[in-house]
Each structure stands twice: as structure tokens, then as C-alpha cells.
Amino acid sequence: LDGMDPVSYFCEPAPVQGSPDFEYVWSGVPFYFANAANRDAFIRAPEVYAPLFGGHDAMSLARGFLSDGNPNLFVLKGDRLILFYSTGNRDAFLLSEDKALEKAGANWPALSKSLPPSGDPQTSLIAW
């Protein structure tokens, strides 16, 4: 998330930059928060606030490849944060969200195996 506070996506009009003063490492990944309250909310339910598919572009996954998501290009769907590489990918996703998520979820287990390990195997593979 390039230092963006993951909780802020859900409670602010736009994502807010986090601070190293409010850092929490989950699944081997450091997350930064704007304040202690947001950090504590994340600690209680990281699977709710962490980006889906480890922050990779959901539309790229639906098409069968990995691509990093841009923390400024996102959609909140079903109380989940979904990132995209480009506005084109986000727009394509919005045309058929459920089908794209189904394909991305089906492709994620195999594609995620090519990623370096990030920590706890139970939480590093967040899927839909």
C-alpha cells in the first residue's frame, strides 16, 4: 500500500498516509496507520482491512497473471479492498465484478506460489 493506512480506505473519503509510528507487521508485511485507533482496528481483523490478493491487481489475476496493484486505484466491494494496476483494469473489473473475482480467485492459488514467502502461510494468501 506504499505506506497508506489500510483502515482509512473504509472510514475516510480518500486513503490517508500512515506513519511508521503506528506500524504493525502482519503476515510478514509492515502496515502503517495514521493513528493508534486504526492500527488497533487492523490488529483485531487484518483479513478485513488488508487488500485482497495481497494487493495484486484483481483484473490481472482474472486474466491469468500477476501485477502489482496501485494503492490509488481501488474498489471497495463486499467490505474488501481491491487494488488495480491501471484505470483500464479497474474499469474492466467494474463491468463484470463477480465474474472477475471468480476468475481471480481461481487463478490466485497457483499464481501466488510464484511470490516470495511473506510470513504466516495461513494469512499470506488472502482470497475472495
C-alpha positions in Angstrom: 0.0 0.0 0.0 3.0 2.3 -0.2 2.5 3.3 3.4 -1.2 4.1 3.1 -3.3 3.3 6.1 -5.5 0.3 5.1 -8.2 1.1 7.6 -8.5 4.7 6.1 -9.9 3.2 2.9 -13.0 2.2 4.8 -13.5 5.3 7.0 -12.2 8.3 5.2 -13.2 10.0 1.9 -9.8 9.1 0.5 -6.9 6.9 1.7 -4.6 8.5 4.3 -0.8 8.1 4.5 0.2 6.0 7.5 3.1 6.7 9.8 6.0 4.4 10.9 5.0 5.5 14.5 1.9 3.3 14.1 3.3 0.2 12.4 2.1 -3.4 12.6 3.6 -6.3 10.8 1.1 -8.9 9.7 1.9 -11.9 7.5 5.4 -10.7 7.2 4.3 -7.3 5.7 4.6 -4.0 7.6 1.4 -1.9 7.5 1.4 1.8 8.5 -1.5 3.6 10.1 -2.5 7.2 10.6 -3.3 6.7 14.3 -3.4 4.1 17.1 -7.1 3.5 16.7 -6.8 2.4 13.1 -3.8 0.2 13.9 -5.8 -1.5 16.7 -8.8 -2.0 14.4 -6.5 -3.7 11.9 -4.9 -5.9 14.6 -8.4 -7.1 15.6 -9.4 -8.0 12.0 -6.5 -7.9 9.5 -8.3 -10.1 7.0 -11.0 -7.4 6.7 -8.6 -4.5 6.1 -5.7 -6.0 4.2 -6.0 -5.7 0.4 -7.5 -8.7 -1.4 -5.0 -10.9 -3.2 -2.1 -9.5 -1.3 -2.5 -6.1 -3.1 -2.1 -7.6 -6.6 -4.3 -6.3 -9.4 -7.5 -8.4 -9.4 -8.2 -7.9 -13.1 -4.7 -9.1 -14.0 -5.2 -12.2 -11.8 -8.5 -12.8 -13.6 -6.6 -12.7 -16.9 -4.0 -15.2 -15.6 -1.0 -13.1 -14.5 0.4 -11.2 -11.5 0.6 -7.4 -11.5 1.1 -5.1 -8.5 -1.8 -3.0 -7.5 -1.7 0.7 -7.2 -2.9 1.9 -3.8 -4.6 4.9 -5.5 -6.6 2.7 -7.9 -9.0 0.7 -5.8 -12.6 -0.5 -5.4 -14.3 -1.4 -2.1 -16.5 -4.5 -2.8 -18.2 -6.6 -0.2 -16.2 -4.8 2.5 -12.9 -5.8 0.8 -10.2 -3.6 -0.6 -9.3 -4.5 -4.2 -6.4 -2.8 -5.9 -5.7 -2.3 -9.6 -2.6 -1.7 -11.8 -4.3 0.8 -14.1 -7.6 2.6 -14.6 -8.3 0.4 -17.6 -8.1 -2.7 -15.4 -10.3 -1.1 -12.8 -12.9 -0.1 -15.4 -12.8 -3.6 -16.9 -13.4 -5.1 -13.4 -16.3 -2.8 -12.8 -18.1 -4.1 -16.0 -18.2 -7.7 -14.5 -17.1 -7.7 -10.9 -18.4 -11.1 -9.8 -17.0 -12.9 -12.8 -13.7 -11.2 -12.5 -13.4 -12.0 -8.8 -14.4 -15.6 -9.5 -11.6 -15.9 -12.1 -9.1 -14.1 -10.0 -9.9 -16.3 -7.0 -9.4 -19.4 -9.2 -6.1 -18.2 -10.5 -4.7 -16.8 -7.2 -3.6 -20.1 -5.6 -1.3 -21.1 -8.5 -0.1 -17.6 -9.3 0.6 -16.7 -5.6 3.1 -19.7 -5.4 5.5 -17.7 -7.6 5.7 -14.9 -4.9 8.4 -14.9 -2.3 7.2 -16.1 1.1 5.9 -13.3 3.2 5.3 -14.9 6.6 2.4 -16.8 8.0 1.1 -19.2 5.4 -2.4 -19.0 6.8 -2.8 -15.3 6.2 -0.5 -14.6 3.3 -2.9 -15.9 0.7 -6.0 -13.7 1.1 -8.5 -14.5 -1.5 -12.1 -13.6 -2.1 
